[in-house]
Amino acid sequence: MQPTERREWVMQQVRENGKVEIEVLSAELNVSPMTIRRDLDQLEEEGKVIRIHGGAVLPKPLITETPFFAKESRRIEQKRMIAQKALSYIKEGQTIILDSGTTTLELARLLRNRENITVITNDIKIAAELVDSSLKVIVTGGELQNDVGALFGPQTHQFLKNIHVDLFFLGAHAIDVQAGVTSPTFEKSLVKQLMIQAAESTLLVADSSKIDQKAFSKVCNLSELTGFITDQDISDTMKNELSDSIDIL
């Protein structure tokens, strides 16, 4: 079987099952696991699958997240306080990534008057917020997630794989002591994972309503992050539980 034929067969399996495993494909096609990994890497580059541990899944549309206008005004005071704390960790001359989200948007608003900072983001609303600032702003590129304003897809992935930054501010859909940080889709998680890999340090920024919640796809364990900036509504019990895995700032 030629490589193009093999990849098309693999794609057919993904479409039928939603997920494929490297070892199973290797045995069925009588080729090495490395060959299957290369095929899946190629298919991911083409935007046809998303690689996960041990295999791949079919990309799913980003439809489960709350639209921007529905969440913009929720817990706004908490988000502003979190952003104010996050601002204190940003030093002149640094390059930072701002994840898509309303808490990171509040941080962008505070950054408007700063200078000599490079901001990378996959959020067009954050980019628009900084359009009149003196900051250097770089947008990742990619496909637009309608109603949310986030960018995703192969172009986003390729960009993030080729950069290195000082600090990443990670937004979260859900946070749990055992499950870690999770998001609604594999696609959303992959973008966040690539941002974490690109950064020297990662600070989680999320209000306390996201705690003790779980979403579909795992982003990372809390122990992989540098710290967690949240609001004072977090309970002492939850703070103690989380503190075993991450510094609560």
C-alpha positions as CSV (number, residue, x, y, z in Angstrom):
1,M,0.0,0.0,0.0
2,Q,1.3,3.4,-1.0
3,P,1.7,6.1,1.8
4,T,-1.2,8.2,0.3
5,E,-3.4,5.1,0.2
6,R,-2.4,4.1,3.7
7,R,-3.2,7.6,5.1
8,E,-6.6,7.6,3.3
9,W,-7.4,4.2,4.9
10,V,-6.4,5.6,8.3
11,M,-8.6,8.6,7.7
12,Q,-11.5,6.3,6.9
13,Q,-11.0,4.5,10.2
14,V,-11.0,7.8,12.1
15,R,-14.2,8.9,10.4
16,E,-15.9,5.6,11.2
17,N,-14.7,5.4,14.8
18,G,-13.9,8.9,15.8
19,K,-10.5,7.7,17.2
20,V,-7.7,5.4,16.2
21,E,-4.8,3.8,18.1
22,I,-1.3,3.5,16.7
23,E,-0.8,-0.1,17.9
24,V,-4.0,-1.3,16.4
25,L,-3.4,0.4,13.0
26,S,0.2,-0.9,13.0
27,A,-1.1,-4.5,13.5
28,E,-3.9,-4.2,10.9
29,L,-1.6,-2.7,8.2
30,N,1.4,-4.8,9.1
31,V,3.7,-1.7,9.3
32,S,5.8,-0.3,12.1
33,P,4.3,2.0,14.8
34,M,6.8,4.6,13.6
35,T,5.2,4.5,10.1
36,I,1.8,5.1,11.6
37,R,3.1,8.0,13.8
38,R,4.5,9.7,10.7
39,D,1.2,9.2,8.9
40,L,-0.7,10.7,11.8
41,D,1.7,13.6,12.1
42,Q,1.2,14.3,8.4
43,L,-2.5,14.1,8.7
44,E,-2.4,16.5,11.7
45,E,-0.3,19.0,9.7
46,E,-3.1,18.9,7.1
47,G,-5.7,19.6,9.7
48,K,-7.5,16.3,9.3
49,V,-6.8,14.8,12.7
50,I,-5.7,15.8,16.2
51,R,-2.9,13.7,17.7
52,I,-3.5,12.4,21.2
53,H,-1.4,10.0,23.3
54,G,-1.2,6.7,21.5
55,G,-3.3,7.7,18.5
56,A,-5.5,10.4,17.0
57,V,-9.0,11.7,16.9
58,L,-11.2,13.5,14.4
59,P,-11.3,17.3,15.0
60,K,-14.6,18.4,16.4
61,P,-16.1,21.9,15.9
62,L,-15.7,24.3,18.7
63,I,-19.3,24.7,19.6
64,T,-19.5,23.8,23.3
65,E,-17.9,26.9,24.7
66,T,-19.9,29.8,26.0
67,P,-20.1,32.7,23.4
68,F,-18.0,35.7,24.3
69,F,-21.0,38.1,24.8
70,A,-22.6,35.6,27.2
71,K,-19.6,35.4,29.5
72,E,-18.0,38.9,29.1
73,S,-19.9,40.4,32.1
74,R,-19.8,37.3,34.4
75,R,-17.8,37.8,37.6
76,I,-16.2,40.9,36.0
77,E,-14.8,42.3,39.3
78,Q,-13.0,39.1,40.1
79,K,-11.5,39.0,36.6
80,R,-10.3,42.5,36.9
81,M,-8.6,41.8,40.3
82,I,-7.0,38.6,38.8
83,A,-5.7,40.7,35.9
84,Q,-4.3,43.3,38.2
85,K,-2.4,40.6,40.1
86,A,-1.2,39.0,36.8
87,L,0.1,42.4,35.6
88,S,2.6,42.5,38.4
89,Y,4.4,39.4,36.9
90,I,5.1,41.1,33.6
91,K,8.4,42.8,33.2
92,E,9.7,45.2,30.6
93,G,11.3,43.6,27.6
94,Q,9.4,40.3,28.0
95,T,7.5,38.4,25.4
96,I,4.2,36.9,26.6
97,I,1.3,34.8,25.3
98,L,-2.3,35.8,26.3
99,D,-4.6,32.8,25.9
100,S,-8.1,33.5,24.5
101,G,-10.6,34.5,27.1
102,T,-12.3,37.2,29.1
103,T,-9.9,37.2,32.0
104,T,-6.9,37.5,29.7
105,L,-8.8,40.3,27.9
106,E,-8.9,42.2,31.2
107,L,-5.2,41.8,31.4
108,A,-4.8,43.1,27.9
109,R,-6.7,46.2,28.9
110,L,-4.3,46.8,31.7
111,L,-1.3,46.4,29.4
112,R,-2.4,49.1,27.0
113,N,-0.3,51.7,28.8
114,R,2.8,49.6,29.1
115,E,5.8,49.7,26.7
116,N,8.5,47.4,25.5
117,I,6.5,44.2,25.8
118,T,5.6,41.8,23.0
119,V,2.1,40.2,23.2
120,I,1.3,37.0,21.3
121,T,-2.4,35.9,21.2
122,N,-4.9,33.7,19.5
123,D,-7.7,36.0,20.4
124,I,-8.8,38.7,18.0
125,K,-10.6,40.7,20.7
126,I,-7.4,40.9,22.7
127,A,-5.5,42.0,19.5
128,A,-8.2,44.6,18.8
129,E,-7.9,45.9,22.4
130,L,-4.2,46.5,21.9
131,V,-4.4,48.0,18.4
132,D,-3.8,51.6,19.7
133,S,-1.2,50.6,22.2
134,S,2.6,51.0,21.8
135,L,3.1,47.2,22.4
136,K,4.3,44.8,19.8
137,V,1.3,42.5,19.1
138,I,1.5,39.3,17.1
139,V,-1.6,37.2,16.2
140,T,-1.1,33.5,15.8
141,G,-3.3,33.2,12.7
142,G,-5.7,30.3,12.1
143,E,-9.4,29.7,11.7
144,L,-11.7,31.9,13.6
145,Q,-14.0,30.4,16.2
146,N,-17.2,32.3,15.6
147,D,-19.0,33.9,18.6
148,V,-15.8,33.5,20.7
149,G,-13.1,35.2,18.8
150,A,-10.4,32.5,19.3
151,L,-8.1,31.3,16.5
152,F,-7.4,27.6,16.1
153,G,-6.3,25.0,13.5
154,P,-3.1,23.9,11.7
155,Q,-1.8,27.5,11.1
156,T,-2.1,28.2,14.8
157,H,-0.3,25.0,15.7
158,Q,2.5,25.6,13.3
159,F,3.1,29.1,14.6
160,L,3.2,28.0,18.2
161,K,5.6,25.2,17.5
162,N,8.1,27.7,16.3
163,I,8.2,30.3,19.1
164,H,9.6,30.6,22.6
165,V,8.4,33.2,25.1
166,D,9.0,34.3,28.7
167,L,5.5,33.9,30.1
168,F,2.1,32.4,29.2
169,F,-1.2,33.4,30.9
170,L,-3.4,30.3,30.6
171,G,-7.2,30.7,30.7
172,A,-9.3,27.7,31.8
173,H,-12.8,26.4,31.2
174,A,-12.6,24.0,34.2
175,I,-10.1,23.2,37.0
176,D,-10.1,20.1,39.2
177,V,-7.6,18.8,41.7
178,Q,-7.4,15.4,40.1
179,A,-8.3,16.1,36.4
180,G,-6.2,19.3,36.3
181,V,-7.1,21.9,33.6
182,T,-9.6,20.7,31.1
183,S,-11.4,22.3,28.1
184,P,-14.4,21.6,25.9
185,T,-12.6,20.0,22.9
186,F,-9.3,18.3,21.9
187,E,-8.7,21.2,19.5
188,K,-8.9,23.7,22.3
189,S,-6.6,21.7,24.5
190,L,-4.0,21.2,21.8
191,V,-3.6,25.0,21.3
192,K,-3.2,25.5,25.1
193,Q,-0.7,22.6,25.3
194,L,1.4,24.2,22.5
195,M,1.4,27.5,24.3
196,I,2.6,25.9,27.5
197,Q,5.4,24.2,25.6
198,A,6.4,27.5,24.1
199,A,6.7,29.3,27.5
200,E,9.4,29.4,30.2
201,S,6.6,29.8,32.8
202,T,2.9,29.4,32.7
203,L,0.5,31.2,35.1
204,L,-3.1,29.9,35.2
205,V,-5.6,32.8,35.4
206,A,-9.2,31.9,36.2
207,D,-11.9,33.0,38.7
208,S,-13.0,30.6,41.4
209,S,-16.2,29.5,39.7
210,K,-14.0,27.4,37.3
211,I,-12.7,25.3,40.3
212,D,-14.1,21.9,41.0
213,Q,-15.3,21.6,37.4
214,K,-14.4,19.2,34.7
215,A,-14.6,19.5,30.9
216,F,-14.1,17.0,28.1
217,S,-10.5,17.3,27.1
218,K,-7.4,17.5,29.3
219,V,-5.0,20.4,28.9
220,C,-2.4,19.6,31.7
221,N,-1.9,18.6,35.3
222,L,-1.8,21.5,37.8
223,S,1.7,20.5,38.8
224,E,3.0,21.4,35.3
225,L,2.1,25.1,35.9
226,T,4.1,27.8,37.7
227,G,1.2,29.2,39.6
228,F,-2.6,29.9,39.8
229,I,-4.0,33.4,40.1
230,T,-7.6,33.4,41.3
231,D,-10.0,35.4,43.4
232,Q,-10.6,35.5,47.1
233,D,-13.9,33.6,46.8
234,I,-11.9,30.3,46.7
235,S,-12.7,28.3,49.9
236,D,-10.0,27.5,52.4
237,T,-10.6,23.8,51.9
238,M,-10.2,24.0,48.1
239,K,-7.2,26.3,48.4
240,N,-5.5,23.7,50.6
241,E,-6.3,20.8,48.2
242,L,-5.0,22.8,45.2
243,S,-1.9,23.9,47.0
244,D,-0.6,20.4,47.1
245,S,-0.2,20.6,43.3
246,I,0.2,24.3,42.5
247,D,1.1,27.7,44.1
248,I,-2.0,29.7,44.7
249,L,-1.1,33.4,44.1
